[in-house]
Structures are given as structure tokens and as C-alpha cells.
Amino acid sequence: MSANKKATRISKGRTLKEIAEFWDTHSLADYWDQTHEVEFEVRAQRRRRVTIDPDVYTKIEAYARTRGVLPETVVNLWLAERLKQTA
């Protein structure tokens, strides 16, 4: 959202929350004639996958759940901490 909090054309929302609430209760199909084609570039870093033992993953998943984060977050934080210790 821009710094001036300009309302969007369709939802008339001024914040991301207002826009999200609108689209949670409306269908884009009902507004398709008000849309226009756009082009944009996405620059995302490539993710790597690592196989984890199922029993280990179950423990990580339980740990993450108690902290309200994704298991991937826990693994990334733990690995970063370990790498920092070995540097």
C-alpha cells in the first residue's frame, strides 16, 4: 500500500486489513470487468529441500507448534545458530 493510504479502486480499502477483509467476503469473478492486465517481475530466491528423518521432523513440528511458528522456521533458526557457532 502506498504511503498516502490511497483507497483501492474495487475494495475501497485504505489498509491491507481492509482490503483483505473485503476479498474474504467477495469474489473476483464479480469484479472481473473492472480489472486490467498488468506485468510484474518476481525475484524470489530458489529454495533448497533437505530430507529429514520422520521421527526428527515430528519432534520439530511439535516444538514449532508450541511456539506458534512453522517447522521450517525452527529448522532455519537452529541451523543458522549452529553454523554461527562453528564459524
PDB file of N, CA, C and O in Angstrom:
ATOM      1  N   MET A   1       0.865  -1.171   0.000  1.00  0.00           N
ATOM      2  CA  MET A   1       0.000   0.000   0.000  1.00  0.00           C
ATOM      3  C   MET A   1       0.900   1.219   0.000  1.00  0.00           C
ATOM      4  O   MET A   1       1.936   1.228   0.665  1.00  0.00           O
ATOM      5  N   SER A   2       0.526   2.218  -0.718  1.00  0.00           N
ATOM      6  CA  SER A   2       1.346   3.419  -0.804  1.00  0.00           C
ATOM      7  C   SER A   2       1.317   4.187   0.511  1.00  0.00           C
ATOM      8  O   SER A   2       0.443   3.981   1.353  1.00  0.00           O
ATOM      9  N   ALA A   3       2.284   5.069   0.665  1.00  0.00           N
ATOM     10  CA  ALA A   3       2.418   5.829   1.901  1.00  0.00           C
ATOM     11  C   ALA A   3       1.217   6.742   2.145  1.00  0.00           C
ATOM     12  O   ALA A   3       0.893   7.037   3.295  1.00  0.00           O
ATOM     13  N   ASN A   4       0.560   7.189   1.089  1.00  0.00           N
ATOM     14  CA  ASN A   4      -0.576   8.109   1.269  1.00  0.00           C
ATOM     15  C   ASN A   4      -1.891   7.386   1.553  1.00  0.00           C
ATOM     16  O   ASN A   4      -2.932   8.034   1.663  1.00  0.00           O
ATOM     17  N   LYS A   5      -1.866   6.095   1.670  1.00  0.00           N
ATOM     18  CA  LYS A   5      -3.049   5.293   2.023  1.00  0.00           C
ATOM     19  C   LYS A   5      -4.228   5.528   1.087  1.00  0.00           C
ATOM     20  O   LYS A   5      -5.369   5.645   1.534  1.00  0.00           O
ATOM     21  N   LYS A   6      -3.954   5.596  -0.190  1.00  0.00           N
ATOM     22  CA  LYS A   6      -4.988   5.786  -1.200  1.00  0.00           C
ATOM     23  C   LYS A   6      -5.879   4.539  -1.250  1.00  0.00           C
ATOM     24  O   LYS A   6      -5.380   3.415  -1.215  1.00  0.00           O
ATOM     25  N   ALA A   7      -7.179   4.740  -1.332  1.00  0.00           N
ATOM     26  CA  ALA A   7      -8.118   3.626  -1.384  1.00  0.00           C
ATOM     27  C   ALA A   7      -7.974   2.880  -2.703  1.00  0.00           C
ATOM     28  O   ALA A   7      -7.731   3.486  -3.746  1.00  0.00           O
ATOM     29  N   THR A   8      -8.126   1.563  -2.649  1.00  0.00           N
ATOM     30  CA  THR A   8      -8.083   0.784  -3.879  1.00  0.00           C
ATOM     31  C   THR A   8      -9.377   0.972  -4.645  1.00  0.00           C
ATOM     32  O   THR A   8     -10.404   1.325  -4.066  1.00  0.00           O
ATOM     33  N   ARG A   9      -9.328   0.740  -5.929  1.00  0.00           N
ATOM     34  CA  ARG A   9     -10.479   1.007  -6.785  1.00  0.00           C
ATOM     35  C   ARG A   9     -11.676   0.123  -6.478  1.00  0.00           C
ATOM     36  O   ARG A   9     -12.804   0.611  -6.397  1.00  0.00           O
ATOM     37  N   ILE A  10     -11.443  -1.166  -6.307  1.00  0.00           N
ATOM     38  CA  ILE A  10     -12.565  -2.087  -6.145  1.00  0.00           C
ATOM     39  C   ILE A  10     -13.008  -2.183  -4.686  1.00  0.00           C
ATOM     40  O   ILE A  10     -14.180  -1.964  -4.381  1.00  0.00           O
ATOM     41  N   SER A  11     -12.092  -2.504  -3.792  1.00  0.00           N
ATOM     42  CA  SER A  11     -12.481  -2.731  -2.391  1.00  0.00           C
ATOM     43  C   SER A  11     -12.722  -1.442  -1.621  1.00  0.00           C
ATOM     44  O   SER A  11     -13.422  -1.441  -0.608  1.00  0.00           O
ATOM     45  N   LYS A  12     -12.149  -0.356  -2.094  1.00  0.00           N
ATOM     46  CA  LYS A  12     -12.194   0.939  -1.403  1.00  0.00           C
ATOM     47  C   LYS A  12     -11.452   0.886  -0.067  1.00  0.00           C
ATOM     48  O   LYS A  12     -11.587   1.787   0.761  1.00  0.00           O
ATOM     49  N   GLY A  13     -10.666  -0.180   0.137  1.00  0.00           N
ATOM     50  CA  GLY A  13      -9.897  -0.312   1.367  1.00  0.00           C
ATOM     51  C   GLY A  13      -8.720   0.637   1.391  1.00  0.00           C
ATOM     52  O   GLY A  13      -8.135   0.939   0.351  1.00  0.00           O
ATOM     53  N   ARG A  14      -8.372   1.109   2.580  1.00  0.00           N
ATOM     54  CA  ARG A  14      -7.233   2.010   2.743  1.00  0.00           C
ATOM     55  C   ARG A  14      -6.066   1.334   3.449  1.00  0.00           C
ATOM     56  O   ARG A  14      -4.964   1.882   3.489  1.00  0.00           O
ATOM     57  N   THR A  15      -6.297   0.151   4.006  1.00  0.00           N
ATOM     58  CA  THR A  15      -5.227  -0.605   4.659  1.00  0.00           C
ATOM     59  C   THR A  15      -5.247  -2.024   4.114  1.00  0.00           C
ATOM     60  O   THR A  15      -6.234  -2.459   3.521  1.00  0.00           O
ATOM     61  N   LEU A  16      -4.152  -2.737   4.319  1.00  0.00           N
ATOM     62  CA  LEU A  16      -4.119  -4.136   3.878  1.00  0.00           C
ATOM     63  C   LEU A  16      -5.204  -4.943   4.565  1.00  0.00           C
ATOM     64  O   LEU A  16      -5.796  -5.833   3.955  1.00  0.00           O
ATOM     65  N   LYS A  17      -5.473  -4.641   5.830  1.00  0.00           N
ATOM     66  CA  LYS A  17      -6.515  -5.355   6.573  1.00  0.00           C
ATOM     67  C   LYS A  17      -7.885  -5.122   5.941  1.00  0.00           C
ATOM     68  O   LYS A  17      -8.650  -6.068   5.756  1.00  0.00           O
ATOM     69  N   GLU A  18      -8.198  -3.874   5.609  1.00  0.00           N
ATOM     70  CA  GLU A  18      -9.485  -3.562   4.974  1.00  0.00           C
ATOM     71  C   GLU A  18      -9.621  -4.263   3.623  1.00  0.00           C
ATOM     72  O   GLU A  18     -10.681  -4.792   3.287  1.00  0.00           O
ATOM     73  N   ILE A  19      -8.538  -4.258   2.859  1.00  0.00           N
ATOM     74  CA  ILE A  19      -8.558  -4.920   1.547  1.00  0.00           C
ATOM     75  C   ILE A  19      -8.763  -6.420   1.719  1.00  0.00           C
ATOM     76  O   ILE A  19      -9.565  -7.027   1.009  1.00  0.00           O
ATOM     77  N   ALA A  20      -8.035  -7.018   2.668  1.00  0.00           N
ATOM     78  CA  ALA A  20      -8.146  -8.456   2.917  1.00  0.00           C
ATOM     79  C   ALA A  20      -9.562  -8.825   3.363  1.00  0.00           C
ATOM     80  O   ALA A  20     -10.124  -9.818   2.901  1.00  0.00           O
ATOM     81  N   GLU A  21     -10.134  -8.025   4.259  1.00  0.00           N
ATOM     82  CA  GLU A  21     -11.490  -8.296   4.735  1.00  0.00           C
ATOM     83  C   GLU A  21     -12.496  -8.239   3.586  1.00  0.00           C
ATOM     84  O   GLU A  21     -13.426  -9.044   3.532  1.00  0.00           O
ATOM     85  N   PHE A  22     -12.313  -7.295   2.676  1.00  0.00           N
ATOM     86  CA  PHE A  22     -13.200  -7.192   1.519  1.00  0.00           C
ATOM     87  C   PHE A  22     -13.116  -8.463   0.677  1.00  0.00           C
ATOM     88  O   PHE A  22     -14.139  -9.058   0.337  1.00  0.00           O
ATOM     89  N   TRP A  23     -11.889  -8.879   0.342  1.00  0.00           N
ATOM     90  CA  TRP A  23     -11.726 -10.028  -0.543  1.00  0.00           C
ATOM     91  C   TRP A  23     -12.041 -11.355   0.143  1.00  0.00           C
ATOM     92  O   TRP A  23     -12.259 -12.362  -0.532  1.00  0.00           O
ATOM     93  N   ASP A  24     -12.066 -11.366   1.474  1.00  0.00           N
ATOM     94  CA  ASP A  24     -12.501 -12.567   2.189  1.00  0.00           C
ATOM     95  C   ASP A  24     -13.990 -12.815   1.993  1.00  0.00           C
ATOM     96  O   ASP A  24     -14.462 -13.941   2.149  1.00  0.00           O
ATOM     97  N   THR A  25     -14.726 -11.772   1.655  1.00  0.00           N
ATOM     98  CA  THR A  25     -16.180 -11.895   1.528  1.00  0.00           C
ATOM     99  C   THR A  25     -16.696 -11.600   0.119  1.00  0.00           C
ATOM    100  O   THR A  25     -17.908 -11.584  -0.095  1.00  0.00           O
ATOM    101  N   HIS A  26     -15.816 -11.370  -0.829  1.00  0.00           N
ATOM    102  CA  HIS A  26     -16.222 -11.075  -2.205  1.00  0.00           C
ATOM    103  C   HIS A  26     -15.438 -11.951  -3.183  1.00  0.00           C
ATOM    104  O   HIS A  26     -14.354 -12.438  -2.863  1.00  0.00           O
ATOM    105  N   SER A  27     -15.991 -12.141  -4.357  1.00  0.00           N
ATOM    106  CA  SER A  27     -15.342 -12.931  -5.400  1.00  0.00           C
ATOM    107  C   SER A  27     -14.821 -12.021  -6.510  1.00  0.00           C
ATOM    108  O   SER A  27     -15.515 -11.108  -6.958  1.00  0.00           O
ATOM    109  N   LEU A  28     -13.593 -12.283  -6.946  1.00  0.00           N
ATOM    110  CA  LEU A  28     -13.028 -11.522  -8.056  1.00  0.00           C
ATOM    111  C   LEU A  28     -13.878 -11.691  -9.314  1.00  0.00           C
ATOM    112  O   LEU A  28     -13.924 -10.796 -10.158  1.00  0.00           O
ATOM    113  N   ALA A  29     -14.538 -12.816  -9.437  1.00  0.00           N
ATOM    114  CA  ALA A  29     -15.383 -13.063 -10.610  1.00  0.00           C
ATOM    115  C   ALA A  29     -16.461 -11.986 -10.766  1.00  0.00           C
ATOM    116  O   ALA A  29     -16.864 -11.661 -11.883  1.00  0.00           O
ATOM    117  N   ASP A  30     -16.923 -11.437  -9.643  1.00  0.00           N
ATOM    118  CA  ASP A  30     -17.949 -10.394  -9.694  1.00  0.00           C
ATOM    119  C   ASP A  30     -17.402  -9.040 -10.132  1.00  0.00           C
ATOM    120  O   ASP A  30     -18.173  -8.135 -10.453  1.00  0.00           O
ATOM    121  N   TYR A  31     -16.083  -8.895 -10.147  1.00  0.00           N
ATOM    122  CA  TYR A  31     -15.450  -7.610 -10.464  1.00  0.00           C
ATOM    123  C   TYR A  31     -14.496  -7.714 -11.662  1.00  0.00           C
ATOM    124  O   TYR A  31     -13.738  -6.785 -11.941  1.00  0.00           O
ATOM    125  N   TRP A  32     -14.541  -8.837 -12.356  1.00  0.00           N
ATOM    126  CA  TRP A  32     -13.579  -9.101 -13.428  1.00  0.00           C
ATOM    127  C   TRP A  32     -13.568  -8.001 -14.479  1.00  0.00           C
ATOM    128  O   TRP A  32     -12.509  -7.676 -15.016  1.00  0.00           O
ATOM    129  N   ASP A  33     -14.724  -7.424 -14.782  1.00  0.00           N
ATOM    130  CA  ASP A  33     -14.802  -6.373 -15.802  1.00  0.00           C
ATOM    131  C   ASP A  33     -14.130  -5.065 -15.352  1.00  0.00           C
ATOM    132  O   ASP A  33     -13.908  -4.172 -16.170  1.00  0.00           O
ATOM    133  N   GLN A  34     -13.808  -4.951 -14.063  1.00  0.00           N
ATOM    134  CA  GLN A  34     -13.145  -3.749 -13.547  1.00  0.00           C
ATOM    135  C   GLN A  34     -11.628  -3.929 -13.427  1.00  0.00           C
ATOM    136  O   GLN A  34     -10.921  -3.031 -12.969  1.00  0.00           O
ATOM    137  N   THR A  35     -11.148  -5.082 -13.838  1.00  0.00           N
ATOM    138  CA  THR A  35      -9.709  -5.346 -13.736  1.00  0.00           C
ATOM    139  C   THR A  35      -9.021  -5.035 -15.048  1.00  0.00           C
ATOM    140  O   THR A  35      -9.673  -4.845 -16.075  1.00  0.00           O
ATOM    141  N   HIS A  36      -7.687  -4.984 -15.008  1.00  0.00           N
ATOM    142  CA  HIS A  36      -6.904  -4.805 -16.227  1.00  0.00           C
ATOM    143  C   HIS A  36      -5.612  -5.615 -16.097  1.00  0.00           C
ATOM    144  O   HIS A  36      -5.147  -5.907 -14.996  1.00  0.00           O
ATOM    145  N   GLU A  37      -5.062  -5.958 -17.225  1.00  0.00           N
ATOM    146  CA  GLU A  37      -3.850  -6.769 -17.250  1.00  0.00           C
ATOM    147  C   GLU A  37      -2.645  -5.936 -16.810  1.00  0.00           C
ATOM    148  O   GLU A  37      -2.507  -4.771 -17.182  1.00  0.00           O
ATOM    149  N   VAL A  38      -1.789  -6.554 -16.020  1.00  0.00           N
ATOM    150  CA  VAL A  38      -0.555  -5.901 -15.578  1.00  0.00           C
ATOM    151  C   VAL A  38       0.605  -6.867 -15.743  1.00  0.00           C
ATOM    152  O   VAL A  38       0.415  -8.080 -15.826  1.00  0.00           O
ATOM    153  N   GLU A  39       1.796  -6.318 -15.788  1.00  0.00           N
ATOM    154  CA  GLU A  39       3.009  -7.133 -15.817  1.00  0.00           C
ATOM    155  C   GLU A  39       3.861  -6.761 -14.628  1.00  0.00           C
ATOM    156  O   GLU A  39       3.954  -5.589 -14.261  1.00  0.00           O
ATOM    157  N   PHE A  40       4.487  -7.760 -14.024  1.00  0.00           N
ATOM    158  CA  PHE A  40       5.400  -7.507 -12.923  1.00  0.00           C
ATOM    159  C   PHE A  40       6.429  -8.626 -12.863  1.00  0.00           C
ATOM    160  O   PHE A  40       6.206  -9.725 -13.371  1.00  0.00           O
ATOM    161  N   GLU A  41       7.528  -8.333 -12.250  1.00  0.00           N
ATOM    162  CA  GLU A  41       8.624  -9.290 -12.147  1.00  0.00           C
ATOM    163  C   GLU A  41       8.730  -9.772 -10.705  1.00  0.00           C
ATOM    164  O   GLU A  41       8.660  -8.978  -9.766  1.00  0.00           O
ATOM    165  N   VAL A  42       8.897 -11.065 -10.544  1.00  0.00           N
ATOM    166  CA  VAL A  42       9.070 -11.645  -9.219  1.00  0.00           C
ATOM    167  C   VAL A  42      10.504 -12.144  -9.116  1.00  0.00           C
ATOM    168  O   VAL A  42      10.964 -12.941  -9.933  1.00  0.00           O
ATOM    169  N   ARG A  43      11.197 -11.659  -8.095  1.00  0.00           N
ATOM    170  CA  ARG A  43      12.570 -12.105  -7.853  1.00  0.00           C
ATOM    171  C   ARG A  43      12.615 -12.869  -6.545  1.00  0.00           C
ATOM    172  O   ARG A  43      12.800 -12.280  -5.480  1.00  0.00           O
ATOM    173  N   ALA A  44      12.449 -14.161  -6.626  1.00  0.00           N
ATOM    174  CA  ALA A  44      12.449 -14.999  -5.427  1.00  0.00           C
ATOM    175  C   ALA A  44      13.700 -15.871  -5.434  1.00  0.00           C
ATOM    176  O   ALA A  44      14.115 -16.396  -6.467  1.00  0.00           O
ATOM    177  N   GLN A  45      14.276 -16.006  -4.264  1.00  0.00           N
ATOM    178  CA  GLN A  45      15.433 -16.880  -4.157  1.00  0.00           C
ATOM    179  C   GLN A  45      14.977 -18.330  -4.237  1.00  0.00           C
ATOM    180  O   GLN A  45      13.921 -18.697  -3.721  1.00  0.00           O
ATOM    181  N   ARG A  46      15.784 -19.135  -4.886  1.00  0.00           N
ATOM    182  CA  ARG A  46      15.466 -20.545  -5.021  1.00  0.00           C
ATOM    183  C   ARG A  46      15.618 -21.225  -3.670  1.00  0.00           C
ATOM    184  O   ARG A  46      16.610 -21.016  -2.972  1.00  0.00           O
ATOM    185  N   ARG A  47      14.648 -22.027  -3.305  1.00  0.00           N
ATOM    186  CA  ARG A  47      14.689 -22.771  -2.053  1.00  0.00           C
ATOM    187  C   ARG A  47      15.286 -24.146  -2.298  1.00  0.00           C
ATOM    188  O   ARG A  47      15.121 -24.725  -3.372  1.00  0.00           O
ATOM    189  N   ARG A  48      15.969 -24.654  -1.312  1.00  0.00           N
ATOM    190  CA  ARG A  48      16.543 -25.999  -1.365  1.00  0.00           C
ATOM    191  C   ARG A  48      15.764 -26.890  -0.408  1.00  0.00           C
ATOM    192  O   ARG A  48      15.232 -26.413   0.595  1.00  0.00           O
ATOM    193  N   ARG A  49      15.696 -28.142  -0.705  1.00  0.00           N
ATOM    194  CA  ARG A  49      14.992 -29.094   0.153  1.00  0.00           C
ATOM    195  C   ARG A  49      16.000 -30.083   0.737  1.00  0.00           C
ATOM    196  O   ARG A  49      16.930 -30.528   0.065  1.00  0.00           O
ATOM    197  N   VAL A  50      15.782 -30.408   2.006  1.00  0.00           N
ATOM    198  CA  VAL A  50      16.620 -31.371   2.700  1.00  0.00           C
ATOM    199  C   VAL A  50      15.697 -32.409   3.328  1.00  0.00           C
ATOM    200  O   VAL A  50      14.709 -32.053   3.970  1.00  0.00           O
ATOM    201  N   THR A  51      16.011 -33.675   3.148  1.00  0.00           N
ATOM    202  CA  THR A  51      15.208 -34.737   3.729  1.00  0.00           C
ATOM    203  C   THR A  51      15.537 -34.881   5.209  1.00  0.00           C
ATOM    204  O   THR A  51      16.706 -34.944   5.590  1.00  0.00           O
ATOM    205  N   ILE A  52      14.503 -34.931   6.038  1.00  0.00           N
ATOM    206  CA  ILE A  52      14.667 -35.074   7.481  1.00  0.00           C
ATOM    207  C   ILE A  52      14.002 -36.365   7.915  1.00  0.00           C
ATOM    208  O   ILE A  52      12.919 -36.711   7.443  1.00  0.00           O
ATOM    209  N   ASP A  53      14.655 -37.065   8.811  1.00  0.00           N
ATOM    210  CA  ASP A  53      14.101 -38.294   9.366  1.00  0.00           C
ATOM    211  C   ASP A  53      12.696 -38.005   9.905  1.00  0.00           C
ATOM    212  O   ASP A  53      12.507 -37.004  10.596  1.00  0.00           O
ATOM    213  N   PRO A  54      11.709 -38.852   9.607  1.00  0.00           N
ATOM    214  CA  PRO A  54      10.329 -38.597  10.034  1.00  0.00           C
ATOM    215  C   PRO A  54      10.173 -38.411  11.554  1.00  0.00           C
ATOM    216  O   PRO A  54       9.392 -37.567  11.992  1.00  0.00           O
ATOM    217  N   ASP A  55      10.900 -39.182  12.346  1.00  0.00           N
ATOM    218  CA  ASP A  55      10.807 -39.039  13.805  1.00  0.00           C
ATOM    219  C   ASP A  55      11.356 -37.688  14.262  1.00  0.00           C
ATOM    220  O   ASP A  55      10.797 -37.057  15.160  1.00  0.00           O
ATOM    221  N   VAL A  56      12.445 -37.249  13.646  1.00  0.00           N
ATOM    222  CA  VAL A  56      13.030 -35.951  13.978  1.00  0.00           C
ATOM    223  C   VAL A  56      12.064 -34.845  13.569  1.00  0.00           C
ATOM    224  O   VAL A  56      11.860 -33.887  14.315  1.00  0.00           O
ATOM    225  N   TYR A  57      11.475 -34.977  12.391  1.00  0.00           N
ATOM    226  CA  TYR A  57      10.542 -33.959  11.924  1.00  0.00           C
ATOM    227  C   TYR A  57       9.336 -33.848  12.849  1.00  0.00           C
ATOM    228  O   TYR A  57       8.862 -32.745  13.119  1.00  0.00           O
ATOM    229  N   THR A  58       8.844 -34.968  13.330  1.00  0.00           N
ATOM    230  CA  THR A  58       7.697 -34.959  14.249  1.00  0.00           C
ATOM    231  C   THR A  58       8.017 -34.154  15.503  1.00  0.00           C
ATOM    232  O   THR A  58       7.176 -33.400  15.991  1.00  0.00           O
ATOM    233  N   LYS A  59       9.221 -34.311  16.019  1.00  0.00           N
ATOM    234  CA  LYS A  59       9.637 -33.560  17.204  1.00  0.00           C
ATOM    235  C   LYS A  59       9.782 -32.069  16.889  1.00  0.00           C
ATOM    236  O   LYS A  59       9.384 -31.217  17.683  1.00  0.00           O
ATOM    237  N   ILE A  60      10.350 -31.766  15.735  1.00  0.00           N
ATOM    238  CA  ILE A  60      10.497 -30.365  15.314  1.00  0.00           C
ATOM    239  C   ILE A  60       9.119 -29.733  15.146  1.00  0.00           C
ATOM    240  O   ILE A  60       8.885 -28.600  15.567  1.00  0.00           O
ATOM    241  N   GLU A  61       8.228 -30.470  14.535  1.00  0.00           N
ATOM    242  CA  GLU A  61       6.872 -29.976  14.302  1.00  0.00           C
ATOM    243  C   GLU A  61       6.160 -29.666  15.628  1.00  0.00           C
ATOM    244  O   GLU A  61       5.498 -28.635  15.752  1.00  0.00           O
ATOM    245  N   ALA A  62       6.298 -30.545  16.598  1.00  0.00           N
ATOM    246  CA  ALA A  62       5.678 -30.333  17.912  1.00  0.00           C
ATOM    247  C   ALA A  62       6.290 -29.112  18.600  1.00  0.00           C
ATOM    248  O   ALA A  62       5.576 -28.297  19.184  1.00  0.00           O
ATOM    249  N   TYR A  63       7.602 -28.994  18.527  1.00  0.00           N
ATOM    250  CA  TYR A  63       8.302 -27.844  19.116  1.00  0.00           C
ATOM    251  C   TYR A  63       7.819 -26.545  18.473  1.00  0.00           C
ATOM    252  O   TYR A  63       7.534 -25.570  19.168  1.00  0.00           O
ATOM    253  N   ALA A  64       7.730 -26.538  17.160  1.00  0.00           N
ATOM    254  CA  ALA A  64       7.296 -25.345  16.426  1.00  0.00           C
ATOM    255  C   ALA A  64       5.860 -24.979  16.787  1.00  0.00           C
ATOM    256  O   ALA A  64       5.542 -23.804  16.972  1.00  0.00           O
ATOM    257  N   ARG A  65       5.009 -25.971  16.885  1.00  0.00           N
ATOM    258  CA  ARG A  65       3.594 -25.727  17.193  1.00  0.00           C
ATOM    259  C   ARG A  65       3.443 -25.025  18.543  1.00  0.00           C
ATOM    260  O   ARG A  65       2.619 -24.121  18.687  1.00  0.00           O
ATOM    261  N   THR A  66       4.246 -25.444  19.539  1.00  0.00           N
ATOM    262  CA  THR A  66       4.144 -24.817  20.863  1.00  0.00           C
ATOM    263  C   THR A  66       4.591 -23.365  20.837  1.00  0.00           C
ATOM    264  O   THR A  66       4.236 -22.590  21.725  1.00  0.00           O
ATOM    265  N   ARG A  67       5.361 -22.993  19.835  1.00  0.00           N
ATOM    266  CA  ARG A  67       5.858 -21.619  19.731  1.00  0.00           C
ATOM    267  C   ARG A  67       5.121 -20.802  18.673  1.00  0.00           C
ATOM    268  O   ARG A  67       5.412 -19.622  18.478  1.00  0.00           O
ATOM    269  N   GLY A  68       4.171 -21.432  17.995  1.00  0.00           N
ATOM    270  CA  GLY A  68       3.368 -20.716  17.012  1.00  0.00           C
ATOM    271  C   GLY A  68       4.109 -20.345  15.747  1.00  0.00           C
ATOM    272  O   GLY A  68       3.797 -19.335  15.115  1.00  0.00           O
ATOM    273  N   VAL A  69       5.099 -21.162  15.366  1.00  0.00           N
ATOM    274  CA  VAL A  69       5.847 -20.917  14.134  1.00  0.00           C
ATOM    275  C   VAL A  69       5.843 -22.170  13.275  1.00  0.00           C
ATOM    276  O   VAL A  69       5.445 -23.244  13.727  1.00  0.00           O
ATOM    277  N   LEU A  70       6.283 -22.027  12.047  1.00  0.00           N
ATOM    278  CA  LEU A  70       6.380 -23.178  11.146  1.00  0.00           C
ATOM    279  C   LEU A  70       7.616 -24.006  11.463  1.00  0.00           C
ATOM    280  O   LEU A  70       8.621 -23.468  11.925  1.00  0.00           O
ATOM    281  N   PRO A  71       7.550 -25.299  11.221  1.00  0.00           N
ATOM    282  CA  PRO A  71       8.736 -26.142  11.422  1.00  0.00           C
ATOM    283  C   PRO A  71       9.939 -25.647  10.620  1.00  0.00           C
ATOM    284  O   PRO A  71      11.075 -25.745  11.085  1.00  0.00           O
ATOM    285  N   GLU A  72       9.702 -25.119   9.428  1.00  0.00           N
ATOM    286  CA  GLU A  72      10.780 -24.602   8.595  1.00  0.00           C
ATOM    287  C   GLU A  72      11.511 -23.453   9.282  1.00  0.00           C
ATOM    288  O   GLU A  72      12.726 -23.310   9.153  1.00  0.00           O
ATOM    289  N   THR A  73      10.752 -22.636  10.013  1.00  0.00           N
ATOM    290  CA  THR A  73      11.354 -21.519  10.747  1.00  0.00           C
ATOM    291  C   THR A  73      12.294 -22.036  11.825  1.00  0.00           C
ATOM    292  O   THR A  73      13.408 -21.538  11.982  1.00  0.00           O
ATOM    293  N   VAL A  74      11.837 -23.035  12.561  1.00  0.00           N
ATOM    294  CA  VAL A  74      12.661 -23.626  13.623  1.00  0.00           C
ATOM    295  C   VAL A  74      13.945 -24.202  13.042  1.00  0.00           C
ATOM    296  O   VAL A  74      15.034 -23.936  13.551  1.00  0.00           O
ATOM    297  N   VAL A  75      13.821 -24.984  11.987  1.00  0.00           N
ATOM    298  CA  VAL A  75      14.992 -25.609  11.376  1.00  0.00           C
ATOM    299  C   VAL A  75      15.972 -24.551  10.883  1.00  0.00           C
ATOM    300  O   VAL A  75      17.176 -24.666  11.116  1.00  0.00           O
ATOM    301  N   ASN A  76      15.472 -23.529  10.209  1.00  0.00           N
ATOM    302  CA  ASN A  76      16.352 -22.471   9.706  1.00  0.00           C
ATOM    303  C   ASN A  76      17.064 -21.732  10.837  1.00  0.00           C
ATOM    304  O   ASN A  76      18.256 -21.442  10.737  1.00  0.00           O
ATOM    305  N   LEU A  77      16.336 -21.426  11.910  1.00  0.00           N
ATOM    306  CA  LEU A  77      16.955 -20.748  13.045  1.00  0.00           C
ATOM    307  C   LEU A  77      18.014 -21.623  13.703  1.00  0.00           C
ATOM    308  O   LEU A  77      19.113 -21.157  14.006  1.00  0.00           O
ATOM    309  N   TRP A  78      17.683 -22.884  13.921  1.00  0.00           N
ATOM    310  CA  TRP A  78      18.641 -23.799  14.558  1.00  0.00           C
ATOM    311  C   TRP A  78      19.885 -23.988  13.701  1.00  0.00           C
ATOM    312  O   TRP A  78      21.002 -23.974  14.218  1.00  0.00           O
ATOM    313  N   LEU A  79      19.705 -24.160  12.415  1.00  0.00           N
ATOM    314  CA  LEU A  79      20.856 -24.341  11.536  1.00  0.00           C
ATOM    315  C   LEU A  79      21.720 -23.077  11.494  1.00  0.00           C
ATOM    316  O   LEU A  79      22.947 -23.163  11.509  1.00  0.00           O
ATOM    317  N   ALA A  80      21.090 -21.923  11.443  1.00  0.00           N
ATOM    318  CA  ALA A  80      21.839 -20.665  11.428  1.00  0.00           C
ATOM    319  C   ALA A  80      22.646 -20.506  12.720  1.00  0.00           C
ATOM    320  O   ALA A  80      23.803 -20.087  12.687  1.00  0.00           O
ATOM    321  N   GLU A  81      22.025 -20.845  13.864  1.00  0.00           N
ATOM    322  CA  GLU A  81      22.734 -20.772  15.150  1.00  0.00           C
ATOM    323  C   GLU A  81      23.927 -21.720  15.167  1.00  0.00           C
ATOM    324  O   GLU A  81      25.017 -21.353  15.606  1.00  0.00           O
ATOM    325  N   ARG A  82      23.714 -22.923  14.691  1.00  0.00           N
ATOM    326  CA  ARG A  82      24.795 -23.925  14.691  1.00  0.00           C
ATOM    327  C   ARG A  82      25.932 -23.488  13.784  1.00  0.00           C
ATOM    328  O   ARG A  82      27.101 -23.617  14.150  1.00  0.00           O
ATOM    329  N   LEU A  83      25.608 -22.977  12.618  1.00  0.00           N
ATOM    330  CA  LEU A  83      26.651 -22.503  11.704  1.00  0.00           C
ATOM    331  C   LEU A  83      27.429 -21.337  12.283  1.00  0.00           C
ATOM    332  O   LEU A  83      28.637 -21.224  12.076  1.00  0.00           O
ATOM    333  N   LYS A  84      26.736 -20.470  13.012  1.00  0.00           N
ATOM    334  CA  LYS A  84      27.393 -19.334  13.642  1.00  0.00           C
ATOM    335  C   LYS A  84      28.382 -19.812  14.702  1.00  0.00           C
ATOM    336  O   LYS A  84      29.448 -19.220  14.870  1.00  0.00           O
ATOM    337  N   GLN A  85      28.031 -20.880  15.417  1.00  0.00           N
ATOM    338  CA  GLN A  85      28.905 -21.436  16.456  1.00  0.00           C
ATOM    339  C   GLN A  85      30.172 -22.056  15.860  1.00  0.00           C
ATOM    340  O   GLN A  85      31.237 -22.029  16.475  1.00  0.00           O
ATOM    341  N   THR A  86      30.040 -22.607  14.668  1.00  0.00           N
ATOM    342  CA  THR A  86      31.171 -23.302  14.052  1.00  0.00           C
ATOM    343  C   THR A  86      32.072 -22.374  13.240  1.00  0.00           C
ATOM    344  O   THR A  86      33.153 -22.771  12.805  1.00  0.00           O
ATOM    345  N   ALA A  87      31.622 -21.143  13.041  1.00  0.00           N
ATOM    346  CA  ALA A  87      32.400 -20.195  12.226  1.00  0.00           C
ATOM    347  C   ALA A  87      33.573 -19.622  12.984  1.00  0.00           C
ATOM    348  O   ALA A  87      34.323 -18.811  12.439  1.00  0.00           O
TER     349      ALA A  87
END
